[in-house]
Amino acid sequence: MRATGDQDPDEPDGSLRRLLTVLVSAALEPSLPGVLLFDLPPEHLPAVSRTFAHLLGRSCGAPPGRPAPRTVLDSATVDEDLWIRPRVRRGPEGIGFTFGPGPLAEPDAGPRLVVVPDLARLSVPGRRAAVQLLGSDTAALEHSGIRHHWRPRARWLACCRSEDAALLSPHLLDRFALRLAAPDLRPRPGPDPLGPLPAAWATALAPQTPRPRVTLTDEAASAVLDLLDEHEGAGNRRALALARIARTLCRLDGAADAVDPPRDGPTATAHPVTPDHVDRAARLIRLRTPHRPEAWPEHAPDGEPPEPPGAGRPLPRPEPPCGAEQEAEAGVPVHGPESAQPLGAAAAPGEPSPAVNLPYPEDAAGPGHREATLRVPARRGAGARTSRGPVTGVRRARDLWDLAPVRTAMEAAKYRAVRGGTGGPLVIAPADLRGYVRAPEPVRMLTVVLDHTCRGGWDWYPALEPFLRWAYVTRASVDVVEVGGGGEPDELRARAFTARSTRDPRIAAALARRPGRATPLAHGLDLAGQALRRALRHHSAGPVEALLVVATDGRGNVPLAVSRTGRPVHGPVRRTGVDDAVAVAAHIRALGRSRLRSVVVDPGRPPYTRLPAALAEALGGGVVGRADDEDAPGAPDREARHG
């Protein structure tokens, strides 16, 4: 039996079988504890994590149906959430507080599943914990009087957008050996969202099954080095990861022998890891190698490259001439007859393959990727100390500002019996004072939705320049959503990336991108709404101000359902795309206008000139024309621009 199956990965169930193989390999092999999924839709993460937890429960011998415990880490995670856990105990002197090992210290009997919904937004303590635990043989904890040593067995399931790989430290990314791109993953409904588990795999996961002896041959080791010879500067972790994946696939192949062992014992027969296992491991993670310059399905014959991207696809049509002024009414398509051409998901001819097809997209991030560190950035905000970001820890107080009353009382309670007895008042000494440690947080956020299909001959930089200048002066983080850009790998969907400042070169590249054919405006607004929702509801305080700028003419010819499923509909879409965009805009408005302002930049292209105004009304914001200056209604005010 082949561990990866003979199923075509391009079929609906092919990606599910590939992901199931990755999760089974991580649950079976302790040296593969990290699984990184690129571009996984957030709505499918619960199903994937639930399946992974059940596989871990099988591997540790838990009762049927009992998954492994799960821990979710996000940008609000602090050290106290990871390593210690307060407990209340009743002793001879009354009720007192004690500390025990936290969730990552693995006080439980079996392995734990650590879920990271967005690795790029994970807090610095969470990233440091991943670097410390993933791939380590032993771990030690000394915190708040606790001394604990253990062997890390937790498995990590992290998600990340391929565009955000440049924002992460290479030390963090190297810890995740199993990587898979899952932008089009569609789990099944029911108890087995990734498909049924093969019987041999279930037997291999059982702890009572004897482990077959697996040996790495010299030919397999040479194959690993040959496949990774162009990644010499990446260190040895990738070669070790590929060899361990091949060893796990060989172990899955030998699961049938473990069920029916030979007479001389279950470990008498050795299962050698062959170059075929190494090649299957490279195909499993879609590794681009010198022998496989482009990623193609694993059923393609060796040495025969696939059909070039975009072959047989018609060239983009020219921009249709503007007709007489008319308004979009019910039942009237908002696109001309020339746009009724088939839309595909392949990249335009001559465009490079997207980073989503690579297991190591950070290699294409440029030299700036190597400068990403695991250190907390310097404080940039001004104002009172209590308004400088979320709490990340507690330390001995250095002054009387921003004291932590609960931790101060807990510290004084430890010496209560010595100082005044249990019946007297609680005495707090200067040495007991504890203060909060706060991390910097962007106090302002700018989200820009760029509709490339509305440009034509319009230079939109003068209209967007006041908002970019406001973000630069206030040092706001920037989320950019691109709609209808030329050369997109999937022109039925929008794409987004996060920049720490306006100096990110990706922003300039997005402003200069040529237009495409399709306009998934509803999906672009949906991505912008998700980014705003994460920012506004991330912490209790949230950013001080969030600004949404949408540069569009309001003509969306791709329905939201088509963008989410990736399957185009037959026949005209009429007003479906426009109505979906307005509905998504109404959901964004519901986030709250106290901390969110919305602006629609109207290029003023006839016909359908009322569509931008309708979109602005749904967002609850104003409209800025192409000829308006920076002081037009809806633009950032001068006080905000100048801090």
C-alpha positions as CSV (number, residue, x, y, z in Angstrom):
1,M,0.0,0.0,0.0
2,R,1.3,3.4,-0.9
3,A,1.2,5.9,1.9
4,T,0.2,8.8,-0.3
5,G,-2.3,6.9,-2.2
6,D,-2.7,6.6,-6.0
7,Q,-5.5,9.1,-6.1
8,D,-5.1,12.1,-8.4
9,P,-4.4,15.1,-6.1
10,D,-6.2,17.4,-8.6
11,E,-9.5,15.5,-8.0
12,P,-11.8,16.8,-5.2
13,D,-10.6,14.3,-2.7
14,G,-6.9,14.4,-3.7
15,S,-6.1,17.4,-1.5
16,L,-7.9,15.8,1.4
17,R,-5.9,12.6,1.1
18,R,-2.7,14.6,0.9
19,L,-3.6,16.6,4.1
20,L,-4.6,13.4,5.8
21,T,-1.3,11.8,5.0
22,V,0.5,14.8,6.5
23,L,-1.5,14.7,9.7
24,V,-1.0,10.9,10.1
25,S,2.7,11.3,9.5
26,A,2.9,14.0,12.2
27,A,0.9,11.9,14.7
28,L,3.0,8.8,14.0
29,E,6.5,10.4,14.0
30,P,7.6,12.4,17.0
31,S,10.4,14.0,15.0
32,L,7.8,15.7,12.8
33,P,5.9,17.8,15.4
34,G,5.2,20.9,13.3
35,V,2.5,21.1,10.5
36,L,2.3,24.4,8.6
37,L,-0.7,25.0,6.2
38,F,-0.4,27.9,3.8
39,D,-3.5,29.8,2.7
40,L,-6.0,27.5,4.5
41,P,-9.5,29.1,4.6
42,P,-10.1,30.1,8.2
43,E,-13.6,28.5,8.2
44,H,-12.0,25.0,7.6
45,L,-9.4,25.2,10.5
46,P,-11.8,23.7,13.1
47,A,-12.4,20.6,11.0
48,V,-8.7,20.1,10.3
49,S,-7.7,20.6,14.0
50,R,-10.5,18.3,15.2
51,T,-9.2,15.5,12.8
52,F,-5.6,16.1,14.0
53,A,-6.7,15.9,17.6
54,H,-8.5,12.6,17.0
55,L,-5.4,11.2,15.3
56,L,-3.2,12.2,18.3
57,G,-5.8,10.5,20.6
58,R,-5.4,7.3,18.7
59,S,-1.6,7.4,18.8
60,C,-1.5,7.8,22.6
61,G,-4.1,5.0,23.3
62,A,-7.0,7.3,24.4
63,P,-10.5,5.8,24.5
64,P,-12.3,5.8,21.1
65,G,-13.7,9.2,20.3
66,R,-11.6,11.1,22.8
67,P,-9.3,13.6,21.1
68,A,-6.1,15.0,22.4
69,P,-6.4,18.3,24.4
70,R,-6.0,21.4,22.3
71,T,-4.5,24.8,23.1
72,V,-5.0,27.8,20.8
73,L,-2.3,30.5,20.6
74,D,-2.8,34.0,19.1
75,S,-1.2,37.4,19.4
76,A,-2.6,38.0,22.9
77,T,-0.8,35.0,24.3
78,V,1.7,35.8,27.1
79,D,4.3,33.7,28.9
80,E,2.0,33.1,31.9
81,D,-0.6,31.5,29.5
82,L,2.0,29.0,28.2
83,W,4.2,27.9,31.1
84,I,2.4,28.3,34.4
85,R,-1.2,27.6,35.6
86,P,-2.4,29.1,38.9
87,R,-4.2,26.8,41.3
88,V,-6.1,27.4,44.5
89,R,-5.4,25.0,47.3
90,R,-6.7,24.8,50.9
91,G,-3.9,24.3,53.4
92,P,-3.6,24.3,57.2
93,E,-3.2,28.1,57.1
94,G,-6.2,28.7,54.8
95,I,-6.7,29.1,51.1
96,G,-3.6,29.9,49.1
97,F,-2.4,30.3,45.6
98,T,0.1,27.9,44.0
99,F,1.5,27.5,40.5
100,G,1.8,24.4,38.4
101,P,3.1,23.6,35.0
102,G,1.1,25.2,32.1
103,P,-0.3,23.7,29.0
104,L,3.0,23.7,27.0
105,A,4.8,22.0,29.9
106,E,2.7,18.9,29.1
107,P,1.5,17.9,32.5
108,D,-1.1,15.6,30.8
109,A,-0.5,11.9,30.0
110,G,-0.6,12.2,26.2
111,P,0.5,14.6,23.6
112,R,-1.2,18.0,23.2
113,L,-2.2,19.8,20.0
114,V,-1.2,23.4,19.8
115,V,-3.2,25.3,17.2
116,V,-2.0,28.7,15.8
117,P,-4.7,30.2,13.5
118,D,-2.3,32.8,12.1
119,L,1.5,32.3,12.5
120,A,2.3,35.8,11.3
121,R,0.2,37.3,14.1
122,L,1.4,35.0,16.9
123,S,2.8,36.9,19.8
124,V,6.5,36.9,20.5
125,P,6.2,34.6,23.6
126,G,4.3,32.1,21.4
127,R,7.0,32.3,18.7
128,R,9.7,31.8,21.2
129,A,7.9,28.8,22.6
130,A,7.6,27.2,19.2
131,V,11.3,27.7,18.5
132,Q,12.2,26.2,21.9
133,L,9.9,23.2,21.8
134,L,9.6,22.1,18.2
135,G,12.3,19.5,17.4
136,S,13.8,19.5,20.9
137,D,14.6,16.3,22.8
138,T,14.2,17.8,26.2
139,A,12.8,21.0,27.7
140,A,13.2,22.7,31.1
141,L,11.0,25.2,32.9
142,E,12.0,27.4,35.8
143,H,9.3,30.0,36.5
144,S,7.6,31.2,39.7
145,G,9.3,28.6,41.8
146,I,8.5,25.7,39.4
147,R,11.2,23.4,38.2
148,H,10.0,21.0,35.6
149,H,11.8,18.8,33.0
150,W,10.0,16.9,30.2
151,R,10.3,15.6,26.7
152,P,8.2,17.7,24.3
153,R,5.6,15.6,22.6
154,A,3.1,18.3,21.6
155,R,2.2,18.7,17.9
156,W,1.8,22.1,16.4
157,L,-0.8,22.9,13.7
158,A,-0.1,26.4,12.3
159,C,-1.7,28.4,9.4
160,C,-0.1,31.2,7.5
161,R,-0.6,33.1,4.3
162,S,2.2,32.6,1.8
163,E,2.5,36.4,1.5
164,D,3.3,36.7,5.2
165,A,6.3,34.3,5.1
166,A,8.6,37.3,4.8
167,L,7.4,38.6,8.1
168,L,8.5,35.5,10.1
169,S,11.9,34.6,11.4
170,P,13.6,31.8,9.5
171,H,14.3,30.1,12.8
172,L,10.6,29.8,13.4
173,L,9.7,28.6,9.9
174,D,12.4,25.9,9.9
175,R,10.7,24.2,12.9
176,F,7.8,23.2,10.7
177,A,8.9,20.2,8.6
178,L,5.5,19.3,7.2
179,R,4.3,22.0,4.9
180,L,1.3,22.0,2.6
181,A,-0.6,24.6,0.5
182,A,-4.3,24.2,1.1
183,P,-6.0,27.2,-0.5
184,D,-8.7,25.1,-2.2
185,L,-9.3,22.6,0.6
186,R,-13.0,21.7,1.0
187,P,-13.6,19.2,3.9
188,R,-16.4,16.8,3.7
189,P,-19.4,17.2,6.0
190,G,-19.7,14.5,8.7
191,P,-17.5,12.8,11.2
192,D,-14.6,12.3,8.7
193,P,-14.0,15.7,7.1
194,L,-10.8,14.6,5.5
195,G,-12.1,11.2,4.4
196,P,-12.0,7.7,6.0
197,L,-8.8,6.6,7.7
198,P,-7.3,3.5,6.0
199,A,-7.2,0.4,8.2
200,A,-3.4,0.0,7.9
201,W,-2.9,3.6,9.0
202,A,-5.2,3.1,12.0
203,T,-3.2,0.0,12.9
204,A,0.1,1.9,12.6
205,L,-1.2,4.7,14.9
206,A,-2.2,2.2,17.6
207,P,0.3,2.3,20.5
208,Q,0.1,-1.5,20.9
209,T,1.2,-2.1,17.3
210,P,4.9,-3.1,17.2
211,R,7.0,-0.5,15.4
212,P,8.8,-1.9,12.3
213,R,12.5,-1.3,12.1
214,V,13.2,1.3,9.4
215,T,16.7,2.0,8.0
216,L,17.8,4.8,5.8
217,T,19.9,3.5,3.0
218,D,22.8,5.3,1.4
219,E,20.9,5.6,-1.8
220,A,18.0,7.4,0.0
221,A,20.4,9.7,1.8
222,S,22.0,10.6,-1.5
223,A,18.6,11.2,-3.0
224,V,17.8,13.7,-0.2
225,L,21.0,15.6,-0.8
226,D,20.5,15.7,-4.5
227,L,16.9,17.0,-4.2
228,L,18.0,19.8,-1.9
229,D,21.4,20.8,-3.5
230,E,20.1,24.2,-4.5
231,H,19.1,25.1,-1.0
232,E,22.6,24.9,0.5
233,G,22.2,28.1,2.5
234,A,19.1,26.9,4.3
235,G,20.9,24.6,6.8
236,N,20.4,21.0,7.5
237,R,16.8,21.1,8.8
238,R,15.2,20.7,5.4
239,A,17.3,17.7,4.6
240,L,16.5,16.1,8.0
241,A,12.8,16.9,7.5
242,L,12.7,15.3,4.0
243,A,14.5,12.2,5.3
244,R,12.1,11.9,8.3
245,I,9.1,12.3,6.0
246,A,10.4,9.5,3.8
247,R,11.0,7.3,6.8
248,T,7.5,7.9,8.0
249,L,6.1,6.9,4.6
250,C,8.2,3.7,4.7
251,R,6.8,3.0,8.2
252,L,3.3,3.4,6.8
253,D,4.1,1.0,4.0
254,G,5.3,-1.5,6.6
255,A,2.1,-1.3,8.7
256,A,0.7,-4.4,7.1
257,D,3.9,-6.4,8.1
258,A,3.4,-5.1,11.7
259,V,-0.1,-6.5,11.8
260,D,1.1,-10.0,10.5
261,P,4.7,-10.2,11.7
262,P,7.0,-13.0,10.5
263,R,7.8,-16.0,12.8
264,D,11.2,-14.7,13.9
265,G,9.6,-11.6,15.5
266,P,8.0,-8.3,14.5
267,T,11.3,-6.4,14.3
268,A,13.3,-9.1,12.4
269,T,12.5,-7.7,9.0
270,A,13.9,-4.3,8.3
271,H,12.2,-1.9,6.0
272,P,14.7,0.1,4.0
273,V,14.0,3.7,3.0
274,T,14.5,3.8,-0.8
275,P,14.9,6.8,-3.2
276,D,11.2,6.1,-4.1
277,H,10.2,7.0,-0.6
278,V,12.3,10.2,-0.8
279,D,10.6,11.1,-4.1
280,R,7.2,10.5,-2.7
281,A,8.0,12.7,0.3
282,A,9.1,15.5,-2.0
283,R,5.8,15.2,-3.9
284,L,3.9,15.1,-0.7
285,I,5.1,18.6,0.3
286,R,5.3,19.8,-3.4
287,L,9.0,20.4,-3.1
288,R,10.5,22.2,-6.1
289,T,13.8,20.6,-6.9
290,P,16.3,20.7,-9.8
291,H,14.7,17.6,-11.2
292,R,11.3,19.1,-10.8
293,P,11.6,22.8,-11.7
294,E,7.9,23.4,-11.5
295,A,5.4,21.8,-9.2
296,W,3.1,19.3,-11.0
297,P,0.7,16.6,-9.9
298,E,2.3,13.4,-8.6
299,H,0.6,11.3,-11.2
300,A,2.5,13.1,-14.0
301,P,5.2,10.9,-15.7
302,D,8.8,11.5,-14.6
303,G,10.6,13.9,-16.9
304,E,7.5,15.1,-18.6
305,P,6.6,18.6,-17.5
306,P,3.0,19.6,-17.3
307,E,1.2,21.9,-19.6
308,P,2.4,25.5,-19.2
309,P,0.2,27.7,-17.0
310,G,-2.4,29.5,-19.1
311,A,-2.0,27.4,-22.2
312,G,-5.0,27.6,-24.4
313,R,-6.4,30.5,-22.5
314,P,-7.5,33.6,-24.4
315,L,-5.5,36.8,-24.0
316,P,-7.0,39.5,-21.8
317,R,-9.4,41.7,-23.8
318,P,-8.8,45.4,-24.1
319,E,-10.7,47.9,-21.9
320,P,-14.2,48.4,-23.5
321,P,-15.0,52.0,-24.5
322,C,-17.2,53.9,-22.1
323,G,-20.8,54.3,-23.3
324,A,-23.5,56.6,-22.5
325,E,-24.3,57.3,-18.8
326,Q,-26.7,54.8,-17.5
327,E,-27.5,53.2,-14.1
328,A,-27.4,49.6,-13.2
329,E,-30.9,48.3,-12.6
330,A,-32.3,45.0,-11.5
331,G,-31.9,42.4,-14.2
332,V,-29.3,44.4,-16.2
333,P,-25.7,43.1,-16.3
334,V,-23.1,45.5,-15.0
335,H,-20.6,44.4,-17.6
336,G,-20.4,44.6,-21.3
337,P,-20.9,41.7,-23.8
338,E,-17.2,41.5,-24.3
339,S,-16.6,40.3,-20.8
340,A,-18.6,37.2,-21.3
341,Q,-15.4,35.2,-21.8
342,P,-14.4,32.1,-19.7
343,L,-12.4,32.9,-16.6
344,G,-9.9,30.5,-15.4
345,A,-7.8,30.0,-12.3
346,A,-4.4,29.7,-14.1
347,A,-1.8,32.4,-14.1
348,A,-1.3,34.5,-17.1
349,P,1.3,33.3,-19.7
350,G,4.8,34.3,-18.7
351,E,4.0,35.0,-15.1
352,P,6.1,33.1,-12.4
353,S,4.5,30.4,-10.4
354,P,3.0,31.7,-7.1
355,A,4.8,31.1,-3.8
356,V,1.8,29.1,-2.7
357,N,3.0,26.1,-4.8
358,L,6.3,26.0,-2.8
359,P,6.9,24.4,0.6
360,Y,9.4,27.2,1.3
361,P,7.9,30.5,0.1
362,E,10.3,32.4,2.3
363,D,13.1,31.7,-0.2
364,A,11.4,34.2,-2.6
365,A,11.0,36.8,0.1
366,G,14.3,38.5,-0.6
367,P,17.2,39.5,1.8
368,G,14.8,41.3,4.2
369,H,13.4,38.0,5.4
370,R,16.6,37.2,7.1
371,E,16.3,40.3,9.2
372,A,13.1,39.1,10.9
373,T,13.8,38.3,14.5
374,L,12.1,37.0,17.6
375,R,12.7,40.2,19.6
376,V,9.9,42.5,20.8
377,P,10.1,45.7,18.7
378,A,10.9,49.0,20.3
379,R,8.1,51.1,21.6
380,R,6.9,53.7,19.1
381,G,3.8,55.0,20.7
382,A,3.5,58.1,22.8
383,G,1.3,58.8,25.7
384,A,0.7,57.4,29.1
385,R,2.4,54.1,30.1
386,T,-0.9,52.4,30.6
387,S,-1.8,52.9,26.9
388,R,1.2,51.3,25.4
389,G,-0.2,47.9,24.3
390,P,-1.5,44.7,25.8
391,V,-0.1,43.0,28.9
392,T,2.6,40.4,28.1
393,G,3.8,39.6,31.5
394,V,4.5,40.8,35.1
395,R,7.9,41.8,36.6
396,R,9.2,43.4,39.7
397,A,7.9,47.0,39.8
398,R,10.5,49.7,39.0
399,D,8.2,52.6,39.8
400,L,4.6,53.2,40.9
401,W,3.2,53.4,37.4
402,D,1.0,50.6,36.0
403,L,1.1,48.3,39.0
404,A,-0.4,44.8,38.9
405,P,-2.6,44.6,42.0
406,V,-3.4,40.9,41.8
407,R,0.1,39.7,41.4
408,T,1.3,42.2,44.0
409,A,-1.3,40.7,46.5
410,M,-0.3,37.2,45.6
411,E,3.4,38.0,46.2
412,A,2.6,39.5,49.6
413,A,0.3,36.6,50.6
414,K,3.3,34.2,50.4
415,Y,4.9,36.0,53.4
416,R,1.7,36.7,55.3
417,A,2.4,34.2,58.0
418,V,5.9,35.5,58.6
419,R,5.0,39.2,58.7
420,G,1.8,39.5,60.7
421,G,0.1,36.1,61.0
422,T,-3.1,34.9,59.3
423,G,-5.5,37.1,61.3
424,G,-4.0,40.5,60.6
425,P,-4.2,42.7,57.6
426,L,-2.2,41.9,54.5
427,V,1.2,43.7,54.6
428,I,2.6,44.7,51.3
429,A,6.4,45.5,51.3
430,P,8.1,47.4,48.5
431,A,9.7,44.2,47.4
432,D,6.2,42.7,46.7
433,L,5.2,45.3,44.2
434,R,4.7,44.0,40.7
435,G,4.2,45.9,37.5
436,Y,2.9,45.0,34.1
437,V,5.1,44.3,31.1
438,R,3.4,45.7,28.0
439,A,4.1,45.0,24.3
440,P,3.8,47.7,21.7
441,E,0.7,47.7,19.6
442,P,-0.2,49.7,16.5
443,V,-2.6,52.4,17.7
444,R,-3.9,53.0,14.1
445,M,-4.6,50.8,11.2
446,L,-5.1,51.4,7.5
447,T,-6.9,48.9,5.3
448,V,-6.8,49.6,1.5
449,V,-8.9,47.8,-1.1
450,L,-7.5,48.3,-4.6
451,D,-9.7,47.5,-7.5
452,H,-7.3,47.3,-10.4
453,T,-10.0,47.0,-13.0
454,C,-11.3,50.5,-12.3
455,R,-8.1,52.3,-13.2
456,G,-8.0,52.5,-17.0
457,G,-5.9,55.6,-17.6
458,W,-6.5,57.0,-14.1
459,D,-3.6,57.7,-11.9
460,W,-5.0,56.8,-8.5
461,Y,-1.9,57.7,-6.4
462,P,-2.9,61.4,-5.9
463,A,-6.2,60.3,-4.5
464,L,-4.7,57.6,-2.2
465,E,-1.6,59.7,-1.2
466,P,-3.4,61.5,1.7
467,F,-4.3,58.2,3.3
468,L,-0.9,56.7,2.9
469,R,0.7,59.9,4.3
470,W,-1.6,59.6,7.3
471,A,-0.5,56.0,7.8
472,Y,3.1,57.0,7.5
473,V,2.9,59.9,10.0
474,T,0.9,57.9,12.6
475,R,3.0,54.8,12.0
476,A,-0.1,52.7,11.3
477,S,0.0,49.1,10.1
478,V,-1.3,48.6,6.6
479,D,-3.5,45.8,5.2
480,V,-3.7,45.8,1.4
481,V,-6.4,43.9,-0.5
482,E,-6.0,43.6,-4.2
483,V,-9.0,43.0,-6.5
484,G,-8.7,42.1,-10.2
485,G,-5.0,42.4,-10.6
486,G,-3.3,41.1,-13.7
487,G,-1.4,37.8,-13.5
488,E,-3.2,36.5,-10.5
489,P,-3.0,32.7,-10.0
490,D,-6.8,32.7,-9.4
491,E,-8.5,35.7,-10.9
492,L,-11.8,34.8,-9.3
493,R,-10.5,35.6,-5.9
494,A,-8.9,38.6,-4.2
495,R,-5.7,38.5,-2.3
496,A,-4.3,40.4,0.7
497,F,-1.1,41.0,2.6
498,T,-0.2,42.8,5.8
499,A,2.6,45.5,5.9
500,R,4.0,46.9,9.1
501,S,4.4,50.3,7.6
502,T,3.9,52.2,4.3
503,R,7.6,51.7,3.5
504,D,6.9,48.1,2.6
505,P,7.9,47.6,-1.1
506,R,4.9,45.4,-1.7
507,I,2.6,48.5,-1.4
508,A,4.4,50.3,-4.3
509,A,4.2,47.1,-6.3
510,A,0.4,46.8,-5.6
511,L,-0.2,50.4,-6.7
512,A,1.6,49.8,-10.0
513,R,0.0,46.4,-10.8
514,R,-1.8,46.2,-14.2
515,P,-5.5,45.4,-14.3
516,G,-6.9,42.0,-15.0
517,R,-10.3,40.8,-16.3
518,A,-12.4,39.7,-13.4
519,T,-13.5,41.9,-10.5
520,P,-14.1,39.8,-7.3
521,L,-15.0,43.0,-5.3
522,A,-17.2,41.1,-2.8
523,H,-14.4,38.8,-1.9
524,G,-12.0,41.7,-1.6
525,L,-14.3,43.4,0.9
526,D,-14.8,40.1,2.7
527,L,-11.0,39.9,3.2
528,A,-10.9,43.5,4.4
529,G,-13.7,42.8,6.8
530,Q,-11.8,39.8,8.2
531,A,-8.7,41.9,8.8
532,L,-10.7,44.6,10.5
533,R,-12.5,42.1,12.6
534,R,-9.3,40.6,13.8
535,A,-7.8,44.0,14.6
536,L,-10.9,45.5,16.4
537,R,-11.7,42.4,18.4
538,H,-8.2,41.2,19.1
539,H,-7.8,42.8,22.4
540,S,-10.3,44.5,24.7
541,A,-8.9,47.9,23.9
542,G,-8.1,47.4,20.2
543,P,-6.5,50.0,17.9
544,V,-7.3,53.6,18.6
545,E,-8.5,54.2,15.0
546,A,-9.0,52.0,11.9
547,L,-9.5,53.5,8.5
548,L,-10.9,51.6,5.5
549,V,-10.2,53.0,2.0
550,V,-11.9,51.4,-1.0
551,A,-10.7,52.5,-4.5
552,T,-13.3,51.1,-6.8
553,D,-16.1,51.9,-9.3
554,G,-18.4,49.4,-7.6
555,R,-18.7,47.0,-10.6
556,G,-18.2,43.5,-9.2
557,N,-18.8,40.8,-11.8
558,V,-17.8,37.8,-9.6
559,P,-20.3,36.6,-6.9
560,L,-19.0,35.9,-3.5
561,A,-20.0,32.2,-3.7
562,V,-17.9,31.8,-6.8
563,S,-14.8,33.3,-5.1
564,R,-15.2,31.0,-2.1
565,T,-15.7,27.8,-4.1
566,G,-13.6,28.6,-7.1
567,R,-16.2,27.2,-9.5
568,P,-17.5,29.7,-12.0
569,V,-21.2,29.7,-12.7
570,H,-22.8,29.3,-16.2
571,G,-24.7,32.3,-17.6
572,P,-24.6,36.0,-16.7
573,V,-24.2,36.9,-13.1
574,R,-26.1,40.2,-13.6
575,R,-26.2,42.1,-10.2
576,T,-25.1,39.2,-8.0
577,G,-21.6,40.5,-7.6
578,V,-22.7,44.0,-6.9
579,D,-25.3,42.9,-4.4
580,D,-22.8,40.6,-2.6
581,A,-20.4,43.6,-2.3
582,V,-23.1,45.8,-0.7
583,A,-24.1,43.0,1.7
584,V,-20.4,42.5,2.8
585,A,-20.1,46.2,3.2
586,A,-23.1,46.2,5.5
587,H,-21.4,43.6,7.7
588,I,-18.2,45.8,7.9
589,R,-20.3,48.7,9.0
590,A,-21.7,46.6,11.8
591,L,-18.2,46.4,13.4
592,G,-18.8,49.8,14.9
593,R,-18.3,53.4,13.6
594,S,-16.7,54.6,16.9
595,R,-13.3,53.2,15.9
596,L,-13.7,52.6,12.2
597,R,-14.0,55.1,9.4
598,S,-14.7,54.2,5.8
599,V,-14.0,56.0,2.6
600,V,-14.7,55.1,-1.0
601,V,-12.5,56.6,-3.7
602,D,-14.6,57.0,-6.8
603,P,-12.8,57.2,-10.2
604,G,-16.0,58.6,-11.7
605,R,-16.1,56.2,-14.7
606,P,-19.4,56.2,-16.6
607,P,-21.7,54.3,-16.7
608,Y,-23.1,53.2,-13.3
609,T,-21.8,56.2,-11.4
610,R,-24.2,55.6,-8.5
611,L,-22.5,52.3,-7.5
612,P,-19.6,53.8,-5.5
613,A,-22.1,56.0,-3.6
614,A,-24.3,52.9,-2.8
615,L,-21.2,51.1,-1.6
616,A,-20.2,54.0,0.6
617,E,-23.7,54.2,2.1
618,A,-23.5,50.5,2.9
619,L,-20.1,51.1,4.6
620,G,-21.4,54.1,6.5
621,G,-18.7,56.3,5.1
622,G,-18.1,59.1,2.6
623,V,-17.0,59.3,-1.1
624,V,-13.9,61.0,-2.3
625,G,-13.7,61.8,-6.0
626,R,-10.7,61.5,-8.2
627,A,-10.3,65.3,-8.4
628,D,-10.8,65.9,-4.7
629,D,-7.9,67.0,-2.5
630,E,-6.8,65.7,0.8
631,D,-9.2,67.9,2.7
632,A,-12.3,66.5,1.0
633,P,-15.0,64.9,3.2
634,G,-13.9,61.5,4.4
635,A,-10.2,62.1,4.1
636,P,-8.1,62.0,7.3
637,D,-8.2,65.3,9.1
638,R,-5.1,67.4,9.5
639,E,-4.8,66.8,13.3
640,A,-4.8,63.0,12.7
641,R,-2.3,63.3,9.8
642,H,0.1,65.3,11.9
643,G,-0.3,63.2,15.0
